[in-house]
Amino acid sequence: MCALRQTRMFVAIVINGSFMMAIPEPNDIDLILILPSDHDWNRDVRPDEYILLIRRRLWQRFGFDVFLVVDGTEACGRVKT
């Protein structure tokens, strides 16, 4: 989480998944990263940022899914409600 915050790429980081539910054995974590509405998709991404955005690598290392959404979009509205 610290590495994600240090990139300053995201306006919010949402943690969700079964571990947030009142179930006996939670088994998944979902991480939703919200990019600013004016995110520059054409800029070069630093290696420390890129490594945090590779879904397969994050799943292998930490065991959770990562989803990217852009602030102000319909997808983001569904996350925030």
N, C-alpha and C positions, 0 to 999 in steps of 0.2 A: 504494500500500500504506500509506503514511503516513496518508493521508486516511482510509482504512478503520480503521486502528488508533485514530486520534484521536477517532472517533465513540464509541468504547467500547461499541458496540452488540453486538459479537460476542465469543464465548468462544474462537473459533479461526477462522483463515483457512487454507484448504487450497488449495494450488496443484497443478493436475494438467494433463493434456493430452499431446499427442504430443511436446511439447518435453522432457517428462520421460523419454521412451523413447529407446532407442539406435537411432534411425532417421536416415538421412542428411539429410532435409529436414523437420524438424518444422514443423507449420503451424497448430497451435491451442493455446490456453491455456484451461483451465477453472478458474474461481475458485469455490470452495465456501465460503460464509460461514455459520458456525454460530452461530445465535442462542441465548441462554440459554433453558433450559426455562421460565423464568418471564417471558419476554419479554412486554411489554404491547402487544398488537396494537391497542389502542384509543387509545394516546397519540398526541399530535400529533408528527409527524416534522419535525425542522428541515430547512430547505432543503439544507444541506450533507450531511445524511444521505440525504435523498430522492434527490438526484442520483446517489448511489452505488448506488442500488437499482433504477434503471431499466435493464433488460437491453438494450434496443435502443440506448440512448444509450451504454452502456459498450461494446457491440459496435462501434458507429460510431467511437467515440473511440479505443479501445485494441485492438479486434480480438479480444476474448475473451468467452467465455460466463460468466455468473454464475448460480449456483444458491444458493438459501437453504434451509437445513435447521435444524431445532430440536434442540438438544442433548437426548439421552435418547430420541429417537424412533427408530423402525425405520430410517428413511432415514439418520439420523445414524450408526447402527450400521454401515450398509453403507459409509459414507464412511470411518470410522475403522479398518476392517479391511483 
